[in-house]
Amino acid sequence: MHRAEFPLIADLVEDASNGWSIGSFGAIGEFMRDADEAAAIERSADFIEVVTARGGMRAVAADLQGVAWDSLSADGESWGHSLAFCLPVRGEQPAGVHALGRDADALRADDRQGYLFELGLGHGQVSMSVRTRDTDLIAALEAAEGQPILSVPGIMPLFVQAAPHRVLRSPAGRIEVFQPIPPPDGKSPEGPHTHLLPRLIAKNRPHSSNTPIPDGWQSVLSMHPKSPWRTMLGERHPFEPETDRAFRPLLDRFGLAEDRAVEARIAAGLDAGELEWPDSRRGRTRARIILRRLAAAGEERVKPWRALHDRAPIEIEEGEEA
């Protein structure tokens, strides 16, 4: 999408029912807010910022490629939606910790005196950093210059103690997380948070192989719209067909050609009484979602095909369970 179409992204950011993320495989920052949560919103022709007490995000106009898809849930019944704004995978992250100086681009004026440290955990055009004024953490990070952050002795407990802001950056903007870092045996807080999963980071990839972004591209800003099956906290509720339909215009505009072809084959197969089951991972996932969507709409013809094809576990990579 051309940068002139940025108002679409800005409208989606203003809608509090959408969550957002910037990250790569194993290192990601997420921003979301409650509909009634106090938020400072600033918007112009080429950027939008939303800041709450728990975190914030900035999206900027850029020439991006949109990719939309449905994702399969493990409960045997539901599905979700995703929309990624992508760029080609280019550039290399600096090796290890790298001091960047004061964060002049921080969302809040008071945070621009904080010191930003690149952690070397991103991929391509996406990076993960921390921002802090804690003198002990600054000294430890300066001493770790060039070292892999995950191998620096004693650094993780210091992160938990100092609670630096996490900053995810890309050419499409930034996400900042102000909430504390939970201890290793703790749980991510509700609202904005980050994930740091060493086993996935070690794969040095922009995303999971289950993410249907074309080879050579990566998401630099991802939207996670309201689910037709779950609250933002992941709690199940009855299927909301209107929520599912609301994503359809984005799916029609940014959806994958392979997904459209699978949908057409499934529709023709149901009419003919014989399904041609896809042989690709993405094709199988898409076909199962189509059968689930038809079942939710009361389509009786899908029952035997779901019993045959929609029973296998979701195909995931080792480590993604985390």
C-alpha positions as CSV (number, residue, x, y, z in Angstrom):
1,M,0.0,0.0,0.0
2,H,1.3,3.4,-0.9
3,R,2.0,5.9,1.9
4,A,-0.9,8.0,0.6
5,E,-3.1,5.2,1.9
6,F,-1.8,5.8,5.5
7,P,-5.3,7.0,6.7
8,L,-6.4,3.4,6.7
9,I,-3.7,2.4,9.2
10,A,-4.4,5.5,11.3
11,D,-8.2,4.6,11.4
12,L,-7.3,1.1,12.5
13,V,-5.0,2.4,15.2
14,E,-7.7,4.7,16.6
15,D,-10.0,1.7,17.0
16,A,-9.3,0.5,20.6
17,S,-10.6,-3.0,19.7
18,N,-7.4,-3.6,17.6
19,G,-4.2,-4.8,19.2
20,W,-0.8,-4.2,17.6
21,S,2.7,-5.6,17.6
22,I,6.2,-5.0,16.2
23,G,8.7,-7.8,16.4
24,S,10.4,-10.8,14.9
25,F,10.4,-14.6,15.8
26,G,10.8,-14.8,19.5
27,A,11.3,-11.0,20.3
28,I,8.1,-9.0,20.1
29,G,6.3,-6.1,21.7
30,E,2.6,-5.8,21.9
31,F,0.3,-2.7,22.4
32,M,-3.3,-2.8,23.3
33,R,-5.7,-0.7,25.3
34,D,-9.1,-0.9,26.8
35,A,-11.9,1.0,25.2
36,D,-12.4,3.1,28.4
37,E,-8.7,3.5,29.1
38,A,-7.4,7.1,29.2
39,A,-5.3,7.6,26.0
40,A,-3.5,10.6,24.5
41,I,-4.0,10.4,20.7
42,E,-2.2,12.6,18.2
43,R,-2.7,12.3,14.5
44,S,-1.5,14.0,11.4
45,A,-1.3,13.2,7.7
46,D,1.8,11.0,8.1
47,F,1.8,9.7,11.7
48,I,-0.4,8.6,14.6
49,E,0.5,8.2,18.2
50,V,-1.5,6.6,21.0
51,V,-0.1,6.6,24.6
52,T,-1.6,5.2,27.8
53,A,-0.1,4.8,31.2
54,R,0.9,1.2,30.3
55,G,2.5,1.8,26.9
56,G,2.2,3.4,23.5
57,M,2.7,3.2,19.8
58,R,3.6,5.4,16.9
59,A,2.7,4.4,13.3
60,V,4.2,6.4,10.4
61,A,3.4,6.6,6.7
62,A,5.6,4.3,4.6
63,D,5.3,2.2,1.4
64,L,4.1,-1.1,2.9
65,Q,2.7,-4.4,1.6
66,G,-0.4,-5.5,3.5
67,V,-1.0,-9.3,4.0
68,A,-4.2,-10.5,5.7
69,W,-5.1,-14.0,6.8
70,D,-7.2,-16.1,9.1
71,S,-5.4,-18.2,11.7
72,L,-6.4,-21.6,13.1
73,S,-7.1,-22.0,16.8
74,A,-6.2,-25.2,18.7
75,D,-9.7,-25.7,20.3
76,G,-11.1,-27.5,17.2
77,E,-13.8,-24.8,16.6
78,S,-12.5,-21.2,16.3
79,W,-10.2,-19.0,14.3
80,G,-8.6,-15.6,14.5
81,H,-7.6,-12.8,12.2
82,S,-4.3,-11.1,11.4
83,L,-3.1,-8.2,9.2
84,A,0.6,-7.5,8.7
85,F,2.1,-4.5,7.0
86,C,5.4,-5.7,5.5
87,L,8.7,-4.7,3.9
88,P,11.4,-6.8,2.3
89,V,13.8,-8.4,4.8
90,R,16.9,-6.2,4.6
91,G,19.8,-5.3,6.8
92,E,21.4,-7.0,9.7
93,Q,20.9,-6.3,13.4
94,P,24.0,-5.2,15.3
95,A,25.7,-8.1,17.0
96,G,25.0,-7.9,20.7
97,V,24.3,-4.9,22.9
98,H,24.8,-1.5,21.3
99,A,24.4,1.9,23.0
100,L,22.2,4.4,21.1
101,G,22.3,7.4,23.4
102,R,19.3,9.4,24.6
103,D,16.0,8.4,23.1
104,A,15.1,11.6,21.3
105,D,12.2,9.8,19.5
106,A,10.4,8.6,22.7
107,L,6.7,9.0,22.7
108,R,6.6,10.9,25.9
109,A,8.7,14.1,26.4
110,D,9.8,12.9,29.9
111,D,11.2,9.7,28.5
112,R,13.5,11.5,26.0
113,Q,16.2,11.8,28.7
114,G,16.3,8.0,29.0
115,Y,19.2,6.0,27.4
116,L,18.4,3.6,24.7
117,F,20.3,0.3,24.2
118,E,19.8,-1.9,21.2
119,L,19.8,-5.6,22.3
120,G,20.6,-7.3,19.0
121,L,17.6,-9.6,19.2
122,G,15.6,-8.4,16.2
123,H,15.7,-9.5,12.6
124,G,16.0,-7.5,9.4
125,Q,14.2,-4.2,9.7
126,V,12.9,-4.8,13.2
127,S,14.8,-4.2,16.4
128,M,14.3,-4.6,20.2
129,S,15.7,-2.1,22.6
130,V,15.4,-1.0,26.3
131,R,15.3,2.5,27.6
132,T,16.4,3.3,31.1
133,R,17.8,6.0,33.5
134,D,18.8,3.4,36.1
135,T,22.5,3.9,36.6
136,D,23.3,0.3,37.6
137,L,21.5,-1.0,34.4
138,I,23.2,1.6,32.2
139,A,26.6,0.6,33.6
140,A,25.9,-3.1,33.0
141,L,24.7,-2.5,29.5
142,E,27.7,-0.3,28.6
143,A,30.0,-3.0,30.0
144,A,28.2,-5.5,27.8
145,E,28.7,-3.6,24.5
146,G,28.9,-6.0,21.6
147,Q,28.1,-9.1,23.7
148,P,25.0,-11.2,23.1
149,I,22.5,-9.9,25.7
150,L,21.2,-13.4,26.6
151,S,24.7,-14.6,27.6
152,V,25.6,-11.6,29.9
153,P,25.8,-12.9,33.5
154,G,23.2,-11.4,35.9
155,I,21.6,-9.1,33.3
156,M,18.1,-10.6,33.4
157,P,17.6,-10.1,37.2
158,L,18.8,-6.6,36.7
159,F,16.2,-6.1,34.0
160,V,13.4,-7.3,36.3
161,Q,14.7,-5.0,39.1
162,A,15.2,-1.9,37.0
163,A,12.1,-2.4,34.8
164,P,13.4,-0.5,31.8
165,H,10.9,0.4,29.1
166,R,11.0,-2.0,26.1
167,V,11.1,-0.3,22.7
168,L,10.4,-2.2,19.4
169,R,11.2,-0.2,16.3
170,S,10.8,-0.6,12.6
171,P,10.4,1.7,9.5
172,A,6.6,1.7,10.2
173,G,7.0,3.1,13.7
174,R,7.6,2.0,17.3
175,I,5.9,0.3,20.3
176,E,6.9,1.2,23.8
177,V,6.0,-0.9,26.9
178,F,6.1,0.8,30.2
179,Q,4.8,-2.0,32.4
180,P,7.3,-4.0,34.6
181,I,9.0,-7.1,33.3
182,P,7.7,-10.2,35.1
183,P,10.1,-12.6,36.8
184,P,11.1,-15.8,34.9
185,D,8.3,-17.7,36.6
186,G,5.8,-14.8,36.3
187,K,3.0,-14.1,33.9
188,S,2.9,-11.3,31.3
189,P,0.7,-8.4,32.5
190,E,-2.6,-7.5,30.9
191,G,-2.2,-4.8,28.3
192,P,1.1,-3.8,26.6
193,H,3.9,-6.4,27.1
194,T,6.9,-8.0,25.5
195,H,7.9,-11.6,24.8
196,L,11.5,-12.8,24.7
197,L,11.9,-16.5,23.8
198,P,15.5,-17.5,23.3
199,R,14.8,-20.8,21.5
200,L,12.9,-18.9,18.8
201,I,15.3,-16.0,18.6
202,A,18.1,-18.6,17.9
203,K,16.3,-19.5,14.6
204,N,17.1,-16.0,13.3
205,R,13.9,-15.6,11.3
206,P,11.4,-12.8,10.8
207,H,8.4,-15.0,11.8
208,S,7.0,-18.5,12.3
209,S,6.8,-20.8,9.3
210,N,3.0,-20.8,10.0
211,T,2.8,-17.1,9.2
212,P,1.8,-16.8,5.5
213,I,3.9,-13.8,4.8
214,P,5.7,-14.3,1.4
215,D,9.4,-15.4,1.5
216,G,11.8,-12.4,1.6
217,W,9.3,-10.2,3.4
218,Q,8.7,-9.4,7.1
219,S,6.0,-7.7,9.1
220,V,7.2,-4.3,10.4
221,L,3.8,-3.6,12.0
222,S,1.0,-6.1,12.7
223,M,-2.6,-5.6,13.6
224,H,-4.5,-8.1,15.8
225,P,-8.2,-7.3,15.3
226,K,-11.0,-8.2,17.7
227,S,-11.6,-11.9,17.6
228,P,-15.1,-13.2,16.7
229,W,-14.5,-15.9,19.4
230,R,-12.5,-14.4,22.3
231,T,-12.0,-11.3,24.4
232,M,-8.7,-9.4,24.2
233,L,-7.7,-11.4,27.3
234,G,-8.3,-14.7,25.4
235,E,-11.5,-15.6,27.2
236,R,-14.0,-17.5,25.0
237,H,-17.4,-16.1,24.2
238,P,-20.1,-17.2,21.8
239,F,-19.3,-16.7,18.1
240,E,-19.9,-13.1,16.8
241,P,-20.6,-13.3,13.1
242,E,-20.7,-9.5,12.8
243,T,-17.1,-9.3,14.1
244,D,-16.0,-12.0,11.6
245,R,-17.7,-10.1,8.8
246,A,-16.0,-6.8,9.8
247,F,-12.6,-8.2,8.9
248,R,-13.8,-9.5,5.5
249,P,-13.0,-6.2,3.6
250,L,-9.4,-6.3,4.8
251,L,-9.2,-10.0,3.9
252,D,-10.6,-9.3,0.5
253,R,-8.1,-6.5,-0.1
254,F,-4.9,-7.9,1.5
255,G,-5.6,-11.7,1.4
256,L,-3.4,-14.3,-0.2
257,A,-4.1,-15.6,-3.7
258,E,-3.6,-19.2,-2.4
259,D,-6.2,-18.6,0.3
260,R,-8.7,-17.4,-2.3
261,A,-8.0,-20.4,-4.5
262,V,-8.5,-22.8,-1.6
263,E,-11.8,-21.2,-0.7
264,A,-13.0,-21.6,-4.3
265,R,-12.0,-25.3,-4.3
266,I,-13.7,-26.0,-1.1
267,A,-17.0,-24.4,-2.2
268,A,-16.9,-26.3,-5.5
269,G,-16.1,-29.5,-3.7
270,L,-19.0,-29.2,-1.3
271,D,-21.3,-28.7,-4.3
272,A,-19.8,-31.7,-6.0
273,G,-19.8,-33.9,-2.8
274,E,-16.0,-34.5,-3.0
275,L,-13.3,-32.2,-1.5
276,E,-9.9,-31.9,-3.0
277,W,-7.9,-31.5,0.2
278,P,-4.9,-29.1,-0.1
279,D,-1.4,-30.5,0.1
280,S,0.4,-27.4,1.5
281,R,0.5,-26.5,5.2
282,R,-1.1,-23.1,4.6
283,G,-3.7,-24.7,2.3
284,R,-4.7,-27.2,4.9
285,T,-5.0,-24.5,7.5
286,R,-7.1,-22.3,5.3
287,A,-9.4,-25.2,4.4
288,R,-10.0,-26.1,8.0
289,I,-10.9,-22.5,8.8
290,I,-13.3,-22.4,5.9
291,L,-15.0,-25.6,7.2
292,R,-15.2,-24.1,10.7
293,R,-16.7,-20.8,9.4
294,L,-19.3,-22.7,7.4
295,A,-20.1,-24.9,10.5
296,A,-20.6,-21.8,12.6
297,A,-23.1,-20.5,10.0
298,G,-25.1,-23.8,10.3
299,E,-23.9,-25.5,7.1
300,E,-24.7,-29.2,7.6
301,R,-22.7,-30.4,4.6
302,V,-19.4,-29.7,6.3
303,K,-19.9,-32.2,9.2
304,P,-18.4,-35.3,7.6
305,W,-15.6,-33.3,6.0
306,R,-14.7,-31.7,9.4
307,A,-14.7,-35.2,11.0
308,L,-12.3,-36.3,8.4
309,H,-10.0,-33.3,8.0
310,D,-10.3,-31.0,11.1
311,R,-9.0,-33.3,13.8
312,A,-5.2,-33.1,13.5
313,P,-3.3,-30.9,15.9
314,I,-2.2,-27.5,14.7
315,E,1.1,-27.7,12.9
316,I,3.5,-25.6,14.9
317,E,7.3,-25.4,15.4
318,E,9.2,-26.5,18.5
319,G,9.2,-23.8,21.0
320,E,6.1,-21.9,19.8
321,E,4.1,-23.4,22.7
322,A,5.7,-20.8,24.9
